[in-house]
Amino acid sequence: MVRKIAFGFLWLGFIIYAFFLAPPEQPGTFELIKNLSTGQWQGINPLVIALFNLMGIWPLIYSAVVFIDGRGQKIPAWLFATASFAVGMFALLPYLALREPSNQFVGQKNIFLKLLDSRVTGVLLTVVTVLLVAYGLRGGDWGSFVQEWQTNRFINVMSLDFSLLSLLFPTLLGDDMARRGWKNPQFFWLIALIPLFGPLIYLCVRPPLQEIGVESISKQPAVN
């Protein structure tokens, strides 16, 4: 219950900050988002370009865990994971608040889950992320980015969203490792403490998810 309340307050605080406390929305924000989305990047700080595209990588990282985690939940995980592609942690925080601990995967993996569970997916996401980070760091103007962060609501809230996505991934990591029978506290903390690339490394090296039939669980002896 404490966990649910904490995530609920964090979600509420994020909303209050984004709409009432963040820097004001600047003219041309819609045009900026449209240009970023359509690849018309002339005149845009490469750091902003990289950050915007990394915000598309994060939902894929979370989807590789959330869609599997959702098999053991009463709430529709797909709804929150899909919405995160548009609004990031605004959609994922309610899921983190409402979900129950789940360290077992029941049933068979469909083609979609097999794709999300594949290490190849993790490798592809890592390669794209490395290219985006290198692009942003190589050509980015940090002075301009800091100024935009201080004055532009879109840049400011997107940066905070990125930070929350990095900080809260470990809340799903423990259960995902348990579902795979992987007990390694040192590796858990290594992944948890490395922003962005920690979760990507995890997707590249985690053992494949073992399918457990409902019949197998029903035959397990009861524990008195």
C-alpha positions as CSV (number, residue, x, y, z in Angstrom):
1,M,0.0,0.0,0.0
2,V,2.9,2.4,0.8
3,R,4.3,1.8,-2.7
4,K,1.0,2.5,-4.3
5,I,0.5,5.7,-2.4
6,A,4.1,6.8,-3.2
7,F,3.7,6.3,-6.9
8,G,0.3,8.0,-6.8
9,F,1.8,11.1,-5.1
10,L,4.7,11.1,-7.5
11,W,2.3,11.0,-10.5
12,L,0.2,13.8,-9.0
13,G,3.3,15.8,-8.3
14,F,4.6,15.3,-11.9
15,I,1.3,16.5,-13.3
16,I,1.2,19.6,-11.0
17,Y,4.8,20.5,-11.9
18,A,4.3,20.0,-15.7
19,F,1.2,22.2,-15.9
20,F,1.7,24.7,-13.1
21,L,5.4,25.0,-12.0
22,A,7.4,24.3,-15.1
23,P,8.6,27.2,-17.3
24,P,5.9,28.7,-19.5
25,E,5.1,27.2,-22.8
26,Q,6.9,29.0,-25.6
27,P,5.5,30.1,-29.0
28,G,6.5,27.7,-31.7
29,T,6.4,24.6,-29.4
30,F,3.9,22.8,-31.7
31,E,6.1,23.6,-34.7
32,L,9.1,22.3,-32.9
33,I,7.4,19.0,-32.0
34,K,6.2,18.7,-35.6
35,N,9.7,19.2,-37.0
36,L,11.3,16.8,-34.5
37,S,8.7,14.2,-35.4
38,T,9.1,14.6,-39.2
39,G,12.9,14.8,-39.3
40,Q,13.0,18.4,-40.2
41,W,15.9,19.1,-37.9
42,Q,17.6,22.1,-39.5
43,G,18.4,24.7,-36.9
44,I,17.4,22.5,-33.9
45,N,20.0,21.8,-31.2
46,P,21.3,18.2,-31.7
47,L,20.9,17.6,-27.9
48,V,17.2,18.3,-28.2
49,I,16.9,16.0,-31.2
50,A,18.7,13.2,-29.4
51,L,16.6,13.7,-26.3
52,F,13.4,13.7,-28.2
53,N,14.3,10.5,-30.1
54,L,15.5,8.8,-26.9
55,M,12.0,9.5,-25.5
56,G,10.9,7.1,-28.2
57,I,13.5,4.5,-27.1
58,W,12.3,4.5,-23.4
59,P,8.8,3.2,-24.1
60,L,10.3,0.3,-26.1
61,I,12.6,-0.5,-23.2
62,Y,9.7,-0.5,-20.8
63,S,7.5,-2.4,-23.2
64,A,10.0,-5.2,-23.2
65,V,9.2,-5.6,-19.5
66,V,5.7,-4.2,-19.0
67,F,3.9,-6.4,-21.6
68,I,5.4,-9.5,-19.9
69,D,4.7,-8.2,-16.4
70,G,1.1,-7.5,-17.5
71,R,0.4,-11.2,-18.0
72,G,0.2,-11.5,-14.2
73,Q,-1.8,-8.3,-13.6
74,K,-5.5,-7.6,-13.3
75,I,-5.1,-4.3,-15.1
76,P,-4.4,-4.0,-18.9
77,A,-0.7,-3.3,-19.0
78,W,-0.8,-2.8,-22.8
79,L,-3.0,0.3,-22.3
80,F,-0.4,2.0,-20.2
81,A,2.6,0.8,-22.2
82,T,1.0,2.0,-25.5
83,A,0.1,5.4,-24.0
84,S,3.7,5.8,-22.8
85,F,4.8,6.3,-26.5
86,A,2.9,9.6,-26.4
87,V,3.1,10.8,-22.8
88,G,6.0,8.8,-21.3
89,M,6.0,8.5,-17.5
90,F,2.6,10.2,-17.3
91,A,1.1,6.9,-18.5
92,L,3.6,4.5,-16.8
93,L,3.3,5.9,-13.2
94,P,-0.4,4.9,-12.8
95,Y,0.6,1.4,-13.9
96,L,3.5,1.3,-11.4
97,A,1.0,2.4,-8.7
98,L,-1.7,-0.1,-9.6
99,R,0.3,-3.2,-10.5
100,E,0.9,-6.0,-8.0
101,P,4.3,-7.8,-7.5
102,S,4.5,-10.6,-10.0
103,N,7.5,-12.9,-10.3
104,Q,6.0,-15.6,-12.5
105,F,5.0,-15.8,-16.1
106,V,2.0,-18.0,-16.9
107,G,1.2,-19.3,-20.3
108,Q,2.8,-19.2,-23.7
109,K,4.7,-16.4,-25.4
110,N,3.0,-15.1,-28.6
111,I,5.0,-13.7,-31.5
112,F,4.9,-10.2,-30.0
113,L,6.2,-11.3,-26.6
114,K,8.9,-13.4,-28.2
115,L,10.0,-10.3,-30.1
116,L,10.1,-8.2,-26.9
117,D,11.8,-11.0,-25.0
118,S,14.5,-11.5,-27.7
119,R,18.0,-10.3,-27.0
120,V,18.2,-9.1,-30.6
121,T,15.6,-6.4,-29.7
122,G,17.9,-5.3,-26.9
123,V,20.9,-5.1,-29.2
124,L,19.1,-3.1,-31.8
125,L,17.8,-0.6,-29.2
126,T,21.3,-0.3,-27.8
127,V,22.8,0.4,-31.2
128,V,20.2,3.1,-32.0
129,T,20.7,4.6,-28.6
130,V,24.5,4.8,-28.9
131,L,24.1,6.6,-32.3
132,L,21.6,9.1,-30.8
133,V,23.7,9.8,-27.8
134,A,26.8,10.2,-29.9
135,Y,25.0,12.5,-32.3
136,G,23.7,14.7,-29.4
137,L,27.0,14.9,-27.6
138,R,29.1,15.5,-30.7
139,G,27.1,18.4,-32.2
140,G,25.1,19.6,-29.2
141,D,25.3,23.1,-27.7
142,W,25.0,22.6,-23.9
143,G,24.7,26.3,-23.2
144,S,21.7,26.6,-25.5
145,F,20.2,23.5,-24.1
146,V,20.5,24.8,-20.5
147,Q,18.8,28.0,-21.5
148,E,16.0,26.1,-23.3
149,W,15.6,23.9,-20.2
150,Q,15.2,27.0,-18.0
151,T,12.7,28.8,-20.3
152,N,10.8,26.2,-22.4
153,R,8.2,23.9,-20.8
154,F,8.4,21.3,-23.5
155,I,12.2,20.8,-23.1
156,N,12.0,21.1,-19.3
157,V,9.2,18.5,-18.8
158,M,10.7,16.2,-21.4
159,S,14.0,16.2,-19.5
160,L,12.2,15.4,-16.2
161,D,10.3,12.7,-17.9
162,F,13.6,11.2,-19.2
163,S,15.0,11.3,-15.7
164,L,12.0,9.6,-14.1
165,L,12.1,6.9,-16.8
166,S,15.7,6.2,-15.8
167,L,15.1,6.3,-12.1
168,L,12.0,4.1,-12.0
169,F,13.0,1.2,-14.3
170,P,14.4,-0.8,-11.3
171,T,10.9,-1.0,-9.8
172,L,10.1,-3.5,-12.6
173,L,13.6,-5.0,-12.8
174,G,13.4,-7.3,-9.7
175,D,10.3,-9.1,-10.8
176,D,11.5,-9.5,-14.3
177,M,14.7,-11.1,-13.1
178,A,12.7,-13.4,-10.7
179,R,10.5,-14.5,-13.6
180,R,13.7,-15.7,-15.3
181,G,15.1,-17.4,-12.2
182,W,18.0,-14.9,-12.1
183,K,19.1,-14.1,-8.6
184,N,22.0,-11.7,-8.8
185,P,21.7,-8.7,-6.4
186,Q,25.1,-7.2,-7.6
187,F,23.9,-7.2,-11.3
188,F,20.5,-5.7,-10.2
189,W,22.3,-2.7,-8.6
190,L,24.7,-2.4,-11.6
191,I,21.7,-2.1,-14.0
192,A,19.8,0.1,-11.6
193,L,22.6,2.6,-11.1
194,I,23.5,3.1,-14.8
195,P,21.0,5.5,-16.4
196,L,19.6,4.4,-19.8
197,F,22.4,2.0,-20.8
198,G,21.8,-0.1,-17.7
199,P,18.3,-1.2,-18.8
200,L,19.6,-1.7,-22.4
201,I,22.4,-3.9,-21.1
202,Y,19.8,-5.9,-19.2
203,L,17.7,-6.4,-22.3
204,C,20.8,-7.7,-24.2
205,V,21.9,-10.3,-21.6
206,R,18.8,-11.4,-19.7
207,P,18.0,-15.1,-20.0
208,P,15.0,-16.0,-22.1
209,L,11.7,-16.1,-20.3
210,Q,10.6,-19.7,-19.5
211,E,7.0,-20.5,-20.4
212,I,5.0,-22.0,-17.5
213,G,1.7,-23.6,-18.2
214,V,-1.3,-23.1,-16.0
215,E,-1.5,-26.9,-15.6
216,S,2.0,-27.0,-14.1
217,I,1.2,-24.4,-11.5
218,S,-2.0,-26.2,-10.5
219,K,0.0,-29.4,-9.9
220,Q,2.5,-27.8,-7.6
221,P,2.0,-29.0,-4.0
222,A,0.4,-26.5,-1.6
223,V,2.7,-25.0,1.0
224,N,1.3,-25.2,4.5
